[in-house]
């Protein structure tokens, strides 16, 4: 049967290929190019704090390993300290502000919910229009930032990322709280993460446990502080034994997973730089990881206290400056704290 004109299908044009996104042009690998730190001038020994908490210098040393800590001046802000550390890191990396594509500031003590400390820091440094954001992951915040910066450099969204850990915890201390008044200090540490031909940052092992959200928390929310007569200033409070047990028993396996993911053993390390939460926690982690005696371990907490997000970069800079760890050696970093959050990775020291 001969088809009629109405039976003949119309000409079908060739299908147009669907548009495709361009392949990201990131670096093959990333590394820490430099580190810088800033410690406030004021040294606060244990003796200045013991009367308010009915304690003693010996008790604080035995309980935490802390001898003294640094506190910022009343008019010295989180961003002020971050700027001081950042300028050192940028100078050591040989970079200008125009070379910085993103600024990540790990902090929980910037006193404004918005705008971020990072945006102000980028402006002060002259890095506009660099991307800028604050990371609220408490004591794990710096290691979170390293992971994000590594992915940004390798993914092509940035070539050089400034990562800062900074805290002014003295603003959020209850001087009469026996569980926290002696623990916290102030300071800032910064690194520049940039491209590398060889791996300089190992895989990050990270996570959180929100079921223990209230183990380290402010005593009241800003809403409660505003609406409740007599509400306490939102100082930090901590369930010390809960946090201690969690850190001792659950963070060592996280650190081991970071070593495994990096393809190395503890014997390959040139340094172990954990969050400076408590000297006894650090000692327990060293024992559980079975680190060889030749691996130097940071105990920066003795002179700095617990500086939350700033503790790992502060400790890193001290170890390098004092020759405790070699430039270019492999270091295991781990941060853990409120959230409860944690993150660990092996890095090649700048």
C-alpha positions in Angstrom: 0.0 0.0 0.0 1.4 3.4 -1.0 1.3 5.8 1.9 -0.6 9.0 1.5 1.1 12.4 2.2 -0.5 12.4 5.7 1.1 9.0 6.5 4.6 10.2 5.8 6.5 11.1 8.9 8.0 14.6 8.9 11.7 15.1 8.7 13.3 14.8 12.2 16.3 17.1 12.8 19.4 15.6 14.3 19.4 15.6 18.1 21.4 18.5 19.7 24.0 17.3 22.2 23.2 18.3 25.8 25.5 21.0 27.1 28.3 19.8 29.3 30.1 21.6 32.1 33.8 22.4 31.7 36.2 20.1 33.6 37.5 21.8 36.8 41.1 23.0 36.4 42.3 22.5 40.0 45.8 21.5 41.1 46.8 17.8 41.3 47.5 18.2 45.0 47.7 20.8 47.8 50.0 21.5 50.7 50.6 23.8 53.6 52.9 26.6 52.2 53.4 28.4 55.5 52.3 28.9 59.0 52.2 31.9 61.3 50.9 32.6 64.8 50.1 35.3 67.2 50.1 35.0 71.0 48.7 37.9 73.1 51.2 39.7 75.4 49.4 39.1 78.7 50.6 35.9 80.4 48.1 34.6 83.0 49.7 32.1 85.5 47.5 29.7 87.4 48.0 31.7 90.6 45.8 34.5 89.2 42.8 32.2 88.9 42.9 29.9 91.8 41.2 32.0 94.4 38.0 32.4 92.5 37.7 28.7 92.0 39.1 27.6 95.4 41.9 25.7 93.8 45.7 25.7 93.6 48.4 25.8 91.0 49.4 22.2 91.7 45.8 21.0 91.3 45.5 22.8 87.9 48.9 21.4 86.7 48.0 17.8 87.7 44.5 18.0 86.3 45.3 19.7 82.9 49.0 20.2 82.5 48.5 23.9 82.2 51.0 26.3 83.9 49.9 29.5 82.2 47.9 30.8 79.3 47.7 34.0 77.2 44.7 36.4 77.3 44.1 39.1 74.8 43.8 42.8 75.8 40.2 44.0 76.4 40.3 46.0 73.1 41.9 43.2 71.1 39.5 41.3 68.9 39.3 37.9 67.3 39.9 39.7 63.9 42.9 41.6 65.3 44.6 38.4 66.3 43.7 36.7 63.1 45.2 39.5 61.1 48.5 39.4 63.0 48.9 35.6 62.4 47.7 35.8 58.8 50.3 38.5 57.8 53.1 36.3 59.1 51.8 33.3 57.2 51.4 35.3 54.0 54.8 36.8 54.3 56.4 33.4 54.8 54.5 32.0 51.8 55.8 34.9 49.7 52.3 35.9 48.7 50.5 39.2 48.5 46.9 39.8 49.5 46.0 39.7 45.8 47.1 36.0 45.7 44.6 34.9 48.3 41.4 33.5 46.7 39.6 32.5 49.9 39.7 33.2 53.6 38.5 30.6 56.1 38.4 31.5 59.8 37.7 28.8 62.4 36.3 30.4 65.5 33.5 30.2 68.0 34.3 33.5 69.8 33.7 36.1 67.1 31.1 38.2 69.0 28.9 38.8 65.9 26.7 36.2 64.4 27.0 38.1 61.2 28.9 39.4 59.4 31.8 36.9 59.6 35.2 37.6 61.0 36.6 36.2 57.7 35.0 38.9 55.6 36.5 41.7 57.8 39.8 39.9 57.8 39.9 39.6 54.0 39.1 43.4 53.8 41.9 44.3 56.3 44.4 42.2 54.5 43.4 43.7 51.1 42.3 40.4 49.8 39.0 41.6 48.5 37.1 40.0 46.6 38.3 36.7 48.1 35.6 34.4 49.3 35.3 34.5 53.1 33.5 32.5 55.7 33.7 31.5 59.4 33.7 27.8 60.4 31.9 27.0 63.6 33.3 23.6 64.5 35.0 24.6 67.8 38.3 22.8 68.6 38.0 20.8 65.3 37.5 24.0 63.3 41.1 24.4 62.0 41.4 20.8 60.8 38.0 21.2 59.1 39.4 24.3 57.4 42.4 22.4 56.2 40.2 19.8 54.6 38.0 22.4 52.9 41.0 24.3 51.6 42.6 21.1 50.2 39.3 20.4 48.3 39.1 24.0 47.1 42.6 24.0 45.7 42.2 20.6 44.1 38.7 21.3 42.8 39.7 24.6 41.2 37.6 27.0 43.1 40.7 28.6 44.7 44.5 28.5 44.2 45.6 29.9 47.5 43.4 29.6 50.7 44.2 31.3 54.0 43.0 29.1 56.9 43.0 30.7 60.4 42.2 29.3 63.8 41.5 32.0 66.3 39.8 32.4 69.6 39.3 35.0 72.4 37.9 32.5 74.9 38.6 34.9 77.8 35.5 36.8 76.7 33.4 33.6 77.4 34.9 32.4 80.7 33.0 32.3 84.0 35.9 33.0 86.4 34.1 31.1 89.2 33.4 28.0 87.2 35.8 25.4 88.6 35.5 23.1 85.5 36.4 25.7 82.8 37.9 28.9 84.3 41.5 27.7 84.2 41.4 25.9 80.9 41.0 28.4 78.1 43.4 30.8 76.5 43.5 33.2 73.5 45.5 33.3 70.3 45.6 32.8 66.6 47.4 30.6 64.1 47.2 30.7 60.3 48.4 28.7 57.3 48.3 29.2 53.6 47.2 26.2 51.5 48.2 26.2 47.9 48.9 23.9 44.9 51.5 21.1 44.9 52.9 18.6 42.5 53.0 15.9 45.1 50.5 15.1 48.0 50.9 17.4 50.9 47.6 16.9 52.7 46.3 13.4 53.4 42.6 12.4 53.5 40.6 13.8 56.3 38.8 11.6 58.7 36.1 13.7 60.3 32.6 13.6 61.8 30.4 14.7 64.6 28.2 13.3 67.4 25.2 15.6 68.0 23.8 13.3 70.7 26.4 14.9 73.0 25.7 18.5 71.8 25.4 19.7 75.4 28.7 18.4 76.6 30.4 21.7 75.8 27.9 24.5 75.4 27.1 28.1 76.3 25.2 28.5 79.5 22.4 30.3 77.7 21.4 31.3 74.2 21.4 34.9 73.1 17.6 34.7 73.1 17.5 33.4 76.6 20.0 36.1 77.7 17.8 38.8 76.1 14.4 37.6 77.3 15.2 36.1 80.7 15.7 38.4 83.7 18.9 37.3 85.5 20.0 34.9 82.7 23.7 34.3 83.0 26.2 35.6 80.5 26.5 32.9 77.8 29.9 31.7 79.2 31.1 28.2 78.3 30.3 25.2 80.4 31.6 21.7 80.0 30.8 18.2 81.3 34.5 17.6 81.9 34.4 13.8 82.6 32.1 13.2 79.6 34.4 15.1 77.2 37.5 13.5 78.8 36.2 10.0 78.3 35.0 10.7 74.7 38.4 12.2 73.7 40.5 9.5 75.3 38.6 6.5 74.0 37.1 7.7 70.7 39.7 10.1 69.2 42.7 7.6 69.1 40.8 5.4 66.6 40.1 8.5 64.5 43.8 9.4 64.5 44.7 5.9 63.5 42.3 6.0 60.6 43.9 9.2 59.4 47.3 7.5 59.5 45.9 4.5 57.6 44.2 6.7 55.0 47.5 8.5 54.4 49.2 5.2 53.9 51.8 5.6 56.7 52.4 4.4 60.2 53.1 6.2 63.4 56.8 5.5 63.0 56.8 7.6 59.8 55.7 10.7 61.7 58.0 13.7 62.3 55.4 15.1 64.8 52.1 14.5 66.5 50.2 17.8 66.9 46.9 17.1 68.6 44.4 19.7 69.8 45.7 21.0 73.2 42.7 20.1 75.3 44.4 18.5 78.2 47.8 17.0 78.7 46.4 13.8 80.1 44.3 13.3 77.0 47.4 13.8 74.8 49.3 11.3 76.9 46.5 8.7 76.6 46.4 9.2 72.8 50.1 8.7 72.4 49.9 5.5 74.4 46.9 4.1 72.5 48.5 5.0 69.1 51.7 3.3 70.3 53.8 6.2 68.9 57.5 5.5 69.0 59.6 7.6 71.4 61.4 9.4 68.5 58.1 11.1 67.4 57.9 14.5 69.1 54.5 15.4 70.6 53.2 18.9 71.2 52.4 19.9 74.7 51.8 23.5 73.9 48.9 23.5 76.4 51.5 24.0 79.2 52.0 27.6 78.2 48.9 28.3 76.1 46.0 26.6 77.7 43.2 25.3 75.5 42.8 27.8 72.6 40.1 25.7 70.8 40.4 26.3 67.0 43.7 28.1 67.4 45.5 25.3 69.3 46.7 23.1 66.4 48.3 25.9 64.3 49.7 27.6 67.4 51.3 24.3 68.4 52.5 23.6 64.9 54.3 27.0 64.6 55.9 26.6 68.0 57.3 23.1 67.2 58.8 24.4 63.9 60.2 27.6 65.4 61.8 25.7 68.3 63.2 22.9 66.2 61.0 20.2 67.8 59.7 19.2 64.3 61.4 19.4 60.9 60.1 21.5 58.0 58.8 19.1 55.4 58.2 16.3 57.8 54.9 14.5 58.2 52.7 15.5 61.1 49.4 14.0 62.3 46.9 16.7 63.2 43.7 16.1 65.1 41.1 18.5 66.5 38.1 17.5 68.7 35.6 19.4 70.8 32.1 21.0 71.1 29.5 19.6 68.8 30.9 17.1 69.4 33.1 17.5 66.3 36.4 15.9 65.2 38.8 15.9 62.3 42.2 14.4 61.7 44.6 14.4 58.8 48.3 13.9 58.0 50.1 16.9 56.5 53.6 17.7 55.3 54.8 20.5 57.5 55.5 23.8 55.7 
